[in-house]
Amino acid sequence: MTLAIHDWSQLGEAARAALLERPAPAAGAALAAEVEAIIAQVRAGGDPALRELTRRLDGVELASATVAAEEFAAAEAALAPAAHAAIERAIGNVRRFHEAQQSAPLEVETSPGVRCARLVRPIEAVGLYVPAGSAPLPSAAIMLAVPAALAGCPTRVLCTPPRRDGRADPAVLVAARRCGVERVYKVGGAQAIAALAYGTATIPKVDKIFGPGNAWVTAAKLRVAADPAGAALDLPAGPSEVLVIADGSARAEFVAADLLAQAEHDPAAQVILVTTSAALAKATVAELERQQPRLTRRAITARALAASRAIVVADLATAFAVSNRYAPEHLILEIDAPRDWLGEVRAAGSVFLGHWSPETIGDYCSGTNHVLPTYGYARAYSGLALADFQRRITVQELTPAGLRDLGPVAVTLAGLEGLDAHAAAVQVRLAALAAPEAA
Amino acid sequence: MTLAIHDWSQLGEAARAALLERPAPAAGAALAAEVEAIIAQVRAGGDPALRELTRRLDGVELASATVAAEEFAAAEAALAPAAHAAIERAIGNVRRFHEAQQSAPLEVETSPGVRCARLVRPIEAVGLYVPAGSAPLPSAAIMLAVPAALAGCPTRVLCTPPRRDGRADPAVLVAARRCGVERVYKVGGAQAIAALAYGTATIPKVDKIFGPGNAWVTAAKLRVAADPAGAALDLPAGPSEVLVIADGSARAEFVAADLLAQAEHDPAAQVILVTTSAALAKATVAELERQQPRLTRRAITARALAASRAIVVADLATAFAVSNRYAPEHLILEIDAPRDWLGEVRAAGSVFLGHWSPETIGDYCSGTNHVLPTYGYARAYSGLALADFQRRITVQELTPAGLRDLGPVAVTLAGLEGLDAHAAAVQVRLAALAAPEAA
């Protein structure tokens, strides 16, 4: 059995809630203590501690974690021309979509003589983490490095775990370099996050750390983000998810393939089909059983699908209500006229419209960012964007006339708050303006 | 002695670093445990637990935490016409600056037949926390409620601690209601954060919590944000800060008043003057001594100023380098032609230009948001903006031709990552398109 089918209209509120529940987060006290110890070791021991942790945790002895010119060159040579071309096209699309996110200059005269503006500045130093656990992820390098370059972050550093042979994944290296990241270090896990957050002699300290990772990486990112001397993080992370809304127009073959693509990420990956067609639900189950045995990662997909569910609903309005309640990372609309329904999407990371927009395309090369809010975080968070690599600084300038006009308002409000030094900073200037030798 | 004067050029690197250091965060293990217990009590006990905590921690017995129509009406009547008018003007300016932050629709054809877009959605439920510890802060209500209303967040809830008489501060109530917040609850501290994050019978659960607060509030916000079932937070918070850059054109009287306005917030408030003029530094010390005794909160300002410092630098370029290294929440440029130097500002929360733009104006009514990154967080975070009340959802749609063109790129990249189910989700569609009966 791959996909349990439920009839939404037959379920009570408790059963509905249970159906949309996510698994409890994996991180426990033991993992937290381990991560804490790794961070402490890296802060105290620097590069030698990193070397020791890489030996112990990755089983690799590295003379240097730094990827040298020779290794970059070997990676370029190792990749087939089609791979180079695919990386290039993905970068181009991701660049075009993120370039369009540049914010226009903002300057407003809020009152006569009171000008407010907003400056945009790149974050000075960013750390990009590219995992390579069950699969190396050159696509993650693209999703992180392209907006970092567009934002103009002066220091861009990438960490990725070494393979057993002591090398980094060549596709990750090619993608990183093609996105303008020249500083790549072969360090993974919590130790990489610690090195980026606090710096070592080799690895520069960064202000913010981006990228997906396993439970250790996630726990370490949360830990260093809670320390003002550490580094901010991009997004809280959980297992990857897809919710497919399908009507009678959907093809079971496509729906099943999309569910399997999600399921192969992780045994904890969440896979949900919401459909108005009981026939489609059944056909999808049959397709899953047909397609799954061909997959390399079928042991993973089988475990993920065991926890998956198909929900049959009365109409599309209900389907969207279910989806909004779940707030999926990825939402695929395998329905006719999906644009007509876009207004109903209240919470999701990224949406895929129609029968010809598989989620795979968003993972790699449509142009949208694939770092997205999981685990219901889409209720409060957005996927990665250019703005996450920037800061916005507000600015205000008052003319003497502007202060004469607006100053008394501030004095009154300061009075309501009992803050007379706040009032005095305005009054001392109003007095100077009232004096004959005023500016 | 109110302000120690240091000559930057005479200091070694260690002394410079020490001079720009912030006090260690107050939050300790004892406070964390207390906050944890309060959160657990509210989750388990709901409204009765809140009532009990309000009795114990605020010393007030409240029949209901809900601010009723009668209390709103009494607040309206209690405020002087000038106070109403000032609140109105502040709201107007804040609204104008945040309205200008509405993002334009974003839609890009990244490749032929591949359209990517971005939707903007309000966060469904937001919690606004308005402290009333050493001072009630109607200005905070404005800074939180105006962007929440502009974003269109459907559920907007405000919590603020009750006064000893069981009422909420009338100015906070008037400001809240004028910004379109009708649901106000008299609950403060960690218990308010717990109620907002998890909900009670009376207080709705929210997706994200905004607003400043003391160490308990901050610890509680961090705690519930780390729980996927809790609520996200706006910004990590630390003591408020100002850094003034002043040259020979500055008036010591203004500079001193600005430093005192910052110092009155909190004994831990950070106050730094960086100036090219040793004479101005001395004159500012004299002014501080002259102005401080007049202030109501002089006990607080004296403690804050005891930890403050004036740094004399050789030139303005050095002054900006010092400021960027510190990354202040508020940066006041009391120099001639401050706009010429704006390009040098790399890290700050909000900048005040010239001699007629006191920070007080930004706290209340210039239009910029006064919820800003403190404690060096300006290196990675930005002040509160309209976008913080919204989520951005990406969308992609491929035509059959678009998939035919871009699909093979995704297949190649999936191959590099060893994810064949990802590839299959594209291939199954490419095969359908190649078949004669293709869509």
Interface residues (C-beta under 8 A of the other chain):
Chain A: R22 P25 A82 A83 A85 A86 I87 R89 A90 G92 N93 V94 R96 F97 A100 Q101 S103 A104 L106 V108 T110 S111 V114 C116 R118 L119 R121 I123 E124 A135 P136 L137 P138 S139 A171 D207 K208 L222 A226 P228 A231 A232 P236 G238 R251 E253 F254 A257 D258 L260 A261 A263 E264 H265 Q291 R294 L295 T296 R297 T301 P338 R339 L342 V345 R346 A347 A348 G349 S350 V351 F352 L353 G354 H355 W356 S357 P358 E359 T360 I361 G362 D363 Y364 C365 S366 G367 T368 N369 Y375 G376 Y377 A378 R379 A380 Y381 S382 G383 A385 A387 Q390 R391 R392 I393 T394 V395 Q396 E397 L398 T399 P400 G402 L403 L406 G407 P408 V409 A410 T412 L413 A414 G415 L416 E417 G418 L419 D420 A421 H422 A423 A424 A425 V426 V428 R429 A432 L433 A439
Chain B: R22 P25 A82 A83 A85 A86 I87 R89 A90 G92 N93 V94 R96 F97 A100 Q101 S103 A104 L106 V108 T110 S111 V114 C116 R118 L119 R121 I123 E124 A135 P136 L137 P138 S139 A171 D207 K208 L222 A226 P228 A231 A232 P236 G238 R251 E253 F254 A257 D258 L260 A261 A263 E264 H265 Q291 R294 L295 T296 R297 T301 P338 R339 L342 V345 R346 A347 A348 G349 S350 V351 F352 L353 G354 H355 W356 S357 P358 E359 T360 I361 G362 D363 Y364 C365 S366 G367 T368 N369 Y375 G376 Y377 A378 R379 A380 Y381 S382 G383 A385 A387 Q390 R391 R392 I393 T394 V395 Q396 E397 L398 T399 P400 G402 L403 L406 G407 P408 V409 A410 T412 L413 A414 G415 L416 E417 G418 L419 D420 A421 H422 A423 A424 A425 V426 V428 R429 A432 A439
